[in-house]
Amino acid sequence: MPPGHQDSKKHQGRIPDMSKRKLETCFSPALFEAEGHANSIVVIIDILRASSAICTAFANGAVSIIPVSEIAEAKEYKSKGYLVAAERDGSVLDFADFGNSPFNFTKDKVCGKTIVYSTTNGTGLINLTLSAFMTVIGSFLNIAALERWLVKQDRDVLLLCAGWKNRFNIEDTVCAGAIADMLLRSNCYTTICDSTLAAIDLWLLASPDLPGYIEKAAQRSRLRNKNLDDCIEFCLTPDFTDKIPVMKNGALVADI
């Protein structure tokens, strides 16, 4: 697990170093201001389950993922013969090949394939950020590789939580806090963003028992109620893959 609670005061009250890259966090798509991040790398975080599923797909050999927001568009791709992963509120859509559990994206299904992907929160958020310098996908599954990759890019970073239908959620904020903590420890970033510091505080609180803390999350209950919670422990696993899903020319592709 990324470094955490042993230095809980490290980022508190620090004086920003404006020679360093800027690090910010946004708790909800409703708070995202595209015009302020045209030169930033936006990291989309939707750990239960879209960003975890995307990272898993690339770890298992997917060539690309085409994110679509609308069900009608996903259906059109399906009629053209594409493999489609699509859900709403956790339930697989009737025309889709499978939903957005990372356990669906096995090597035998996705290796060498292009996948059309449509989810409740994650895919709409990807399209919302297309005016940014770059959009990438983050999760616990690729967290260490993501930190190394971001440090190499020499760009400001915005950690954008998918939330739940434009509301704050615990699980994405905790993951954003873990990523932010690692980036600030790299000594390449600075922040005066209250959301970033709050996310780090939440991560430091959660990190001694992450699965136990995520039990509080509303999405945890939603998934349990639909018998879709078998992948939660996996979604909280650090460093399953070193692949970084990056949005290029209308599709996500893997960078390392």
C-alpha positions in Angstrom: 0.0 0.0 0.0 1.3 3.5 -0.7 3.0 5.4 2.1 0.5 6.9 4.5 -0.3 7.5 8.1 3.2 7.6 9.5 3.7 11.3 8.4 0.2 12.6 8.9 1.3 16.2 9.4 3.7 16.4 6.5 1.5 18.3 4.1 -0.2 20.5 6.6 0.4 24.2 6.5 3.2 24.0 3.9 4.1 27.1 2.0 3.5 26.5 -1.7 6.6 26.5 -4.0 5.4 28.1 -7.2 8.4 26.8 -9.1 6.8 23.3 -8.8 3.9 21.8 -10.7 0.5 22.5 -9.3 -1.6 19.7 -7.9 -5.4 20.1 -7.4 -8.3 17.8 -6.6 -11.9 18.0 -7.7 -14.5 16.0 -5.7 -17.3 15.9 -8.3 -17.8 16.4 -12.0 -20.2 19.2 -11.1 -17.3 21.2 -9.8 -15.0 20.6 -12.8 -14.1 23.8 -14.6 -12.7 22.8 -18.0 -11.3 26.3 -18.8 -9.0 26.2 -15.8 -7.3 23.0 -16.8 -6.5 23.3 -20.5 -2.8 22.8 -19.7 -3.2 20.2 -17.1 -3.2 16.4 -17.0 -6.6 15.3 -15.6 -6.6 12.0 -13.8 -10.1 10.4 -13.7 -10.7 8.3 -10.6 -13.8 6.0 -10.4 -12.5 3.0 -8.4 -15.9 1.2 -7.9 -15.7 0.2 -10.7 -15.0 2.0 -14.0 -11.4 3.1 -13.6 -10.5 -0.2 -12.0 -12.1 -2.1 -14.9 -10.3 0.0 -17.5 -6.9 -0.6 -15.8 -7.7 -4.3 -15.7 -8.6 -4.4 -19.4 -5.3 -3.0 -20.4 -3.4 -5.2 -18.0 -5.1 -8.2 -19.8 -4.1 -7.0 -23.3 -6.9 -4.8 -24.5 -5.8 -2.7 -27.5 -8.1 0.3 -26.9 -11.3 1.3 -25.2 -13.8 3.7 -26.8 -15.8 5.6 -24.0 -19.3 6.5 -25.0 -21.8 8.4 -22.8 -25.1 7.5 -24.4 -26.8 4.1 -24.5 -27.9 4.7 -28.1 -24.3 5.2 -29.2 -23.2 2.0 -27.4 -26.0 0.1 -29.1 -24.9 1.5 -32.5 -21.3 0.2 -31.9 -22.7 -3.2 -30.9 -24.6 -3.4 -34.2 -21.3 -2.9 -36.0 -19.8 -5.9 -34.2 -17.8 -4.2 -31.4 -17.4 -5.8 -28.0 -19.5 -3.7 -25.6 -19.2 -3.3 -21.9 -22.2 -1.2 -20.6 -24.0 -0.7 -17.4 -26.3 1.8 -15.6 -26.4 1.9 -11.8 -24.4 -1.3 -11.7 -26.8 -3.4 -13.9 -25.6 -4.8 -17.2 -27.6 -3.4 -20.2 -29.5 -6.0 -22.1 -27.6 -5.6 -25.3 -24.1 -5.5 -23.8 -21.6 -8.3 -23.7 -20.8 -7.6 -20.1 -20.8 -4.8 -17.4 -18.1 -2.9 -15.6 -16.8 -5.4 -13.1 -13.0 -5.7 -13.6 -13.5 -9.5 -13.3 -15.3 -9.3 -16.7 -12.2 -8.0 -18.5 -10.3 -11.3 -18.6 -7.5 -12.1 -21.1 -9.7 -14.5 -23.0 -12.3 -11.8 -23.6 -10.3 -8.7 -24.1 -6.8 -9.5 -25.3 -6.2 -7.9 -28.7 -9.7 -6.3 -28.7 -11.1 -2.9 -28.9 -13.9 -2.4 -26.3 -16.7 0.1 -26.3 -17.4 1.2 -22.8 -20.4 3.0 -21.3 -21.0 3.4 -17.5 -23.1 5.5 -15.1 -20.3 7.9 -14.2 -16.9 7.2 -15.7 -17.4 7.5 -19.4 -19.3 10.7 -19.4 -16.6 12.2 -17.2 -13.9 11.2 -19.7 -15.7 13.1 -22.4 -16.1 16.1 -20.1 -12.4 16.5 -19.8 -11.4 16.3 -23.5 -10.3 20.0 -23.5 -7.6 19.2 -21.0 -4.0 18.7 -22.1 -4.4 15.0 -21.4 -6.9 12.7 -19.7 -5.7 9.5 -18.0 -7.3 6.9 -15.8 -6.2 6.3 -12.2 -7.0 3.7 -9.6 -5.3 1.8 -6.8 -4.5 -0.9 -9.4 -2.0 1.3 -11.2 -1.1 3.8 -8.5 2.7 3.5 -8.2 3.1 3.4 -12.0 0.7 6.4 -12.3 2.8 8.4 -9.8 6.0 7.7 -11.7 4.4 8.5 -15.1 2.9 11.8 -13.9 6.3 12.9 -12.4 7.9 12.4 -15.8 5.2 14.5 -17.7 6.2 17.9 -16.1 2.6 19.2 -16.1 0.1 20.4 -13.6 -2.3 17.7 -12.4 -5.9 17.6 -11.5 -7.3 14.6 -9.7 -10.9 14.3 -10.8 -13.2 12.1 -8.7 -16.2 10.6 -10.6 -18.3 10.7 -7.4 -21.8 9.5 -7.6 -24.2 11.4 -9.9 -22.4 14.7 -9.3 -22.1 14.1 -5.6 -19.1 13.6 -3.4 -18.1 10.0 -2.6 -15.7 8.4 -0.2 -13.9 5.8 -2.3 -12.7 8.1 -5.1 -11.7 10.8 -2.7 -9.6 8.3 -0.6 -7.9 7.1 -3.8 -7.3 10.8 -4.9 -5.7 11.4 -1.5 -3.4 8.4 -1.9 -2.2 9.6 -5.3 -1.9 13.2 -4.0 0.2 12.1 -1.0 2.6 10.2 -3.3 2.9 13.1 -5.7 3.7 15.6 -3.0 6.2 13.2 -1.5 8.0 13.2 -4.9 8.9 16.8 -4.2 7.8 17.7 -7.8 4.4 19.2 -6.9 3.0 21.8 -4.7 -0.6 22.6 -3.6 -2.7 25.2 -2.0 -5.9 23.3 -2.9 -8.1 22.6 0.2 -9.7 19.6 -1.6 -6.3 18.0 -2.1 -5.3 18.4 1.5 -8.7 17.1 2.7 -8.4 14.1 0.4 -4.9 13.3 1.8 -6.4 13.6 5.4 -9.1 11.1 4.4 -6.5 8.8 2.9 -4.4 8.9 6.0 -7.4 8.1 8.1 -8.4 5.2 5.8 -5.0 3.7 5.0 -4.5 1.6 8.2 -7.5 -0.5 7.2 -8.6 0.5 3.7 -11.2 -2.3 3.1 -12.7 -1.5 6.5 -12.9 2.2 5.9 -14.5 1.6 2.4 -17.3 -0.3 4.2 -18.7 3.2 5.0 -19.0 4.2 1.3 -22.5 4.4 -0.1 -21.4 2.7 -3.3 -20.2 -0.3 -1.2 -23.8 -0.7 0.0 -25.2 -0.2 -3.5 -23.0 -2.9 -4.9 -23.7 -5.3 -2.0 -27.5 -4.9 -2.5 -27.1 -5.9 -6.1 -24.7 -8.8 -5.4 -22.0 -6.9 -7.3 -19.5 -6.5 -4.5 -17.2 -9.4 -5.2 -14.6 -7.2 -6.8 -14.2 -4.6 -4.1 -11.2 -6.1 -2.4 -9.5 -6.4 -5.8 -10.3 -2.7 -6.7 -8.4 -1.7 -3.5 -5.3 -3.7 -4.5 -2.3 -1.5 -5.2 0.0 -2.0 -8.2 -1.8 -4.8 -10.1 -0.6 -3.2 -13.3 1.9 -0.7 -14.7 -0.3 0.4 -17.6 -1.5 4.0 -17.8 -4.7 4.4 -19.8 -4.4 7.6 -21.8 -7.1 9.2 -24.0 -5.8 9.7 -27.6 -7.9 10.4 -30.7 -11.2 9.4 -29.2 -10.1 6.2 -27.5 -8.1 5.1 -24.4 -4.9 3.4 -25.1 -2.2 2.0 -22.8 1.0 4.0 -22.0 3.7 2.7 -19.6 
